[in-house]
Amino acid sequence: MQGIIIENKSNLYKVIVTNENKEEVIYESKVRGKLKKEDISPVVGDIVEITILPEEDGKQQAVIEDILPRKVFIKRPKIANITQMILVISSKDPKPDLIMLDKQLAFAELMKLKVVIVLNKTDLDKQEEFNNIEKLYKNIGYNVIKTIAKENKGIEELKEILKNNINVFSGNSGVGKSTLINSIFKKEITQEGEISKKNKRGKNTTTKTRLYEIEKNTYIADTPGFSTFEISEIESKDLVNYFKEFVPFIKKCEYIDCTHIKEESCAIKKAVESGKIQKDRYDRFCKIYQELRKKEEKKRW
C-alpha cells in the first residue's frame, strides 16, 4: 500500500493510507533494513510503500519498504513533496522582516512552489505599513491575504487557498504561525508561543515537523520556527532569476554576465530608476546578493 508520512518520532513513522474501503488509517511504521543499509532516511511528506503487519496492543503497524521519488525536498527543516508555502509576517512583535520574506520567495521560486503571503496581526498595524507591503507583492504577482489569527479574521479565506495542497508555514518565531494553524482547525493543534517582552522576539515552541490533515488531500506542515532563513541552494549569480519581476529585464542588460549591482548599462537598474521595479525590493536583492557572495568567497578559501 502507498501512504504519506505525517510524523517522525524517534524513527517511528506515522503513515496515513486510504484502505480498500476508502477509509483513512494511520499506521505506526518502522523502516525496512535495506533502506537503512542504503542510507536512505524517510522524512515527513514522503510518499512511501508499506507492508501491513498484524496489530499489536491495538496499534496498526507497518513496515516502510520503499520511498517514492520526491518532487520537492527541503533540507532545513527536512520535509518532502510540499506544494505550497505560506509565508507569515507580522506587523509588530516581531516587526516585518522583508529581507527574510524575499529570501523565502526566492527559495519558493527555485523549488517551483506556490506561495501565499499572510500579513498577520493587522490590528497592531497602526501606521498601516501593511498596505504598502500588500500592494508591492500583489503587483509582483503574489497572493497576499491579511489576517488577525486570534480573532479568526481572514481564516476562511486562508483555508480555501490551502485546499488540495501540502502546505508549509514559514516565518520568524512569534509571527503567529501556530495561532493561525490552531484557528484553521478550531482547536489547539500546536502550542502557541509568547513574545518575549524584553526583546520582542518569539519563543520557538514547535520542535518537530509534522503534517496535520485538514481534509482529504489537504495538509498543513507545522515546522520549527525560522530565526534565519538561508538560501545556500542559490548561487549569487543566479539570484536574479528568482526575483520574478526582474526576469523580463535580464536579457536587456548590455553585458551577458551582468551582476545587476555595479554595471551602468543594467536594464534592471534602469527599471528601478523608472519605477518599474520597486527600489526597496531591489535594495534587498543587493543585500541578499552580497550575503551569498561573501559565503561563496569563504568556501573558496
C-alpha positions in Angstrom: 0.0 0.0 0.0 1.1 3.6 -0.5 0.8 6.3 2.1 2.2 9.6 3.2 4.4 10.1 6.3 2.8 12.6 8.6 5.1 12.4 11.6 8.5 11.0 12.6 9.3 10.4 16.3 12.4 8.5 17.3 12.5 6.8 13.9 8.9 5.5 14.3 6.9 6.9 11.4 3.2 7.6 11.3 1.9 6.8 7.8 -1.6 7.7 6.6 -3.1 5.5 3.9 -6.5 5.1 2.3 -7.6 1.5 2.6 -9.8 -0.6 0.2 -12.9 0.8 2.0 -11.7 4.3 1.2 -11.2 4.9 4.9 -8.1 6.7 6.2 -5.9 4.7 8.5 -2.7 5.7 10.3 0.0 3.0 10.7 3.0 3.2 13.0 5.8 2.1 10.8 9.4 1.2 11.0 11.9 1.2 8.2 12.9 -1.9 6.3 16.5 -2.8 6.9 17.5 -2.5 3.2 16.7 1.2 3.3 18.9 1.7 6.3 21.8 -0.1 4.5 21.3 2.2 1.5 21.4 5.1 3.9 18.0 6.4 2.8 16.0 8.1 5.6 12.3 8.8 5.2 11.1 12.3 6.1 7.7 13.9 6.7 5.9 14.3 3.4 7.4 11.3 1.8 5.1 9.0 -0.2 6.1 5.5 0.8 5.3 1.9 0.0 4.4 -0.1 3.2 3.6 -3.6 4.2 0.9 -4.1 6.8 1.8 -6.1 9.9 -0.5 -7.7 12.5 -1.9 -5.4 15.1 -0.1 -5.3 18.4 -1.6 -3.8 21.6 -4.4 -2.3 19.4 -1.9 -0.4 17.2 -2.0 -0.5 13.4 1.6 -1.4 12.4 3.5 -1.5 9.1 7.0 -1.5 7.6 8.2 1.1 5.1 9.6 -0.8 2.1 10.4 2.0 -0.3 10.3 5.8 -0.7 8.8 7.1 -4.0 10.8 9.8 -5.8 10.4 13.2 -4.2 9.1 16.1 -6.2 10.4 18.6 -3.7 12.9 18.2 -0.8 13.7 20.9 1.8 16.8 20.2 4.0 16.0 22.6 6.8 13.6 21.6 8.2 13.6 18.2 6.5 10.3 17.8 4.6 9.3 16.4 1.2 6.7 16.9 -1.5 5.2 20.2 -0.3 3.3 22.1 -2.9 2.7 25.5 -1.3 4.5 27.8 1.1 2.5 30.0 3.5 4.9 32.9 4.3 3.8 34.6 7.5 4.9 38.0 8.7 3.5 40.2 11.5 3.0 43.9 11.6 4.6 44.1 15.1 6.3 42.0 17.7 8.3 40.9 15.7 8.2 43.6 13.1 8.1 42.7 9.4 11.3 41.1 8.2 11.2 41.7 4.4 14.7 40.5 3.8 13.7 37.1 5.1 10.5 37.2 3.2 12.4 37.9 -0.1 14.7 35.0 0.7 11.8 32.8 1.2 10.2 33.9 -2.0 13.4 33.3 -4.0 13.5 29.8 -2.4 9.9 29.1 -3.4 10.7 30.3 -7.0 13.7 27.9 -7.1 11.5 25.0 -5.9 8.6 26.0 -8.2 6.2 26.2 -5.2 3.0 28.1 -5.0 3.2 31.0 -2.5 0.8 32.8 -0.2 1.9 35.8 1.8 0.0 36.2 5.1 0.1 39.6 6.8 -0.9 38.7 10.3 -1.6 40.8 13.4 -3.1 43.6 11.2 -4.8 45.0 14.3 -1.3 46.1 15.5 -0.5 47.9 12.3 -1.3 51.4 13.5 0.9 53.0 10.8 -0.8 51.0 8.0 2.6 49.8 6.7 0.9 46.5 5.6 -1.0 48.4 2.9 2.4 49.2 1.2 3.6 45.6 1.6 0.4 44.2 0.3 0.5 46.5 -2.7 4.1 45.7 -3.5 3.8 41.9 -3.5 0.4 41.8 -5.2 1.8 44.0 -8.0 4.6 41.4 -8.4 2.0 38.7 -8.7 1.9 37.0 -5.3 -1.2 36.1 -3.5 -1.4 38.2 -0.3 -4.1 38.0 2.5 -4.5 39.8 5.8 -5.4 38.0 9.0 -5.9 38.5 12.7 -5.4 34.9 13.8 -6.5 35.4 17.4 -9.8 36.9 16.2 -10.3 34.3 13.3 -10.3 37.1 10.8 -9.1 36.0 7.3 -9.1 32.3 8.4 -11.8 31.1 6.0 -10.1 32.8 3.1 -6.8 31.1 4.0 -8.5 27.7 4.3 -9.8 27.9 0.8 -6.3 28.6 -0.5 -4.9 25.6 1.4 -7.1 23.1 -0.3 -5.5 20.2 -2.2 -2.0 21.2 -1.2 0.7 20.1 1.3 1.2 23.5 2.8 4.3 24.5 4.9 4.0 27.5 7.1 7.2 29.6 7.4 8.2 32.8 9.2 10.0 34.1 12.2 9.1 32.8 15.6 6.3 34.9 17.1 4.6 35.9 13.8 1.6 33.7 14.7 2.1 30.5 12.7 0.8 28.3 15.4 -2.1 30.6 16.2 -3.1 30.5 12.5 -2.9 26.7 12.4 -5.0 26.4 15.6 -7.6 28.8 14.2 -7.8 26.8 11.0 -8.6 23.6 13.0 -10.6 25.5 15.6 -8.7 23.7 18.3 -5.3 23.7 19.8 -3.2 21.6 17.4 0.1 23.3 18.1 1.5 25.1 21.1 1.3 28.9 20.8 4.4 30.8 21.8 4.6 34.0 23.8 6.5 37.0 22.7 9.4 37.9 25.0 8.6 41.4 26.3 12.3 42.0 26.7 13.4 41.6 23.1 10.1 41.3 21.3 11.1 38.0 19.7 9.1 34.9 19.6 10.0 31.9 21.6 10.2 28.9 19.3 7.6 26.4 20.5 7.5 23.9 17.6 10.3 21.4 17.9 9.4 18.8 15.2 7.9 18.7 11.8 4.5 17.2 11.4 1.7 17.1 8.8 -1.8 17.8 10.0 -4.7 16.8 7.8 -7.4 19.5 7.3 -9.4 17.4 4.9 -8.6 14.7 2.3 -5.6 15.7 0.2 -5.1 18.9 2.2 -2.3 19.1 4.8 -0.5 21.7 6.9 3.1 21.2 7.9 3.9 22.6 11.3 7.7 23.1 11.4 10.3 24.6 13.8 10.2 28.4 13.5 12.9 30.0 11.4 15.0 32.6 13.2 17.1 32.8 10.0 16.4 31.5 6.5 19.4 30.6 4.4 19.2 30.0 0.7 22.6 28.3 0.1 21.0 26.3 -2.7 21.0 29.5 -4.8 24.3 30.9 -6.2 24.7 34.7 -6.2 24.9 34.9 -10.0 21.5 33.1 -10.3 19.7 35.0 -7.6 18.2 37.5 -10.1 16.3 34.6 -11.7 14.2 34.1 -8.6 13.1 37.7 -8.2 10.3 37.2 -10.7 9.6 40.9 -11.5 13.3 41.2 -12.5 13.2 38.4 -15.0 11.7 40.3 -18.0 14.7 42.8 -17.9 17.6 40.3 -17.6 18.1 39.9 -21.4 18.0 43.6 -21.9 21.2 44.1 -20.0 24.2 45.1 -22.1 26.5 42.5 -20.6 25.7 38.8 -20.5 27.4 38.3 -17.1 25.8 41.4 -15.6 25.6 41.2 -11.8 22.9 43.9 -11.8 24.8 45.6 -8.9 27.6 47.8 -10.2 27.1 47.9 -14.0 25.9 51.2 -15.5 24.2 49.6 -18.5 22.0 47.3 -16.4 18.4 47.1 -17.6 17.3 46.1 -14.1 18.8 49.2 -12.5 17.1 51.3 -15.2 13.8 49.6 -14.4 14.3 50.6 -10.8 15.0 54.2 -11.8 11.9 54.3 -14.0 9.7 52.8 -11.2 9.1 49.5 -13.0 10.9 47.7 -10.1 10.4 48.9 -6.6 13.6 50.3 -5.1 13.3 48.8 -1.7 12.9 45.4 -3.2 15.9 46.0 -5.4 18.0 47.1 -2.4 17.0 43.9 -0.5 18.1 41.9 -3.6 21.5 43.7 -3.4 21.9 42.8 0.3 21.0 39.1 -0.3 23.3 39.0 -3.3 26.2 40.3 -1.2 25.4 37.8 1.6 25.6 35.0 -0.9 28.8 36.3 -2.4 30.6 36.5 1.0 29.6 32.9 1.7 30.9 31.7 -1.7 34.2 33.5 -1.1 34.6 31.9 2.3 34.1 28.5 0.7 36.8 29.1 -1.8 39.3 29.8 1.0 
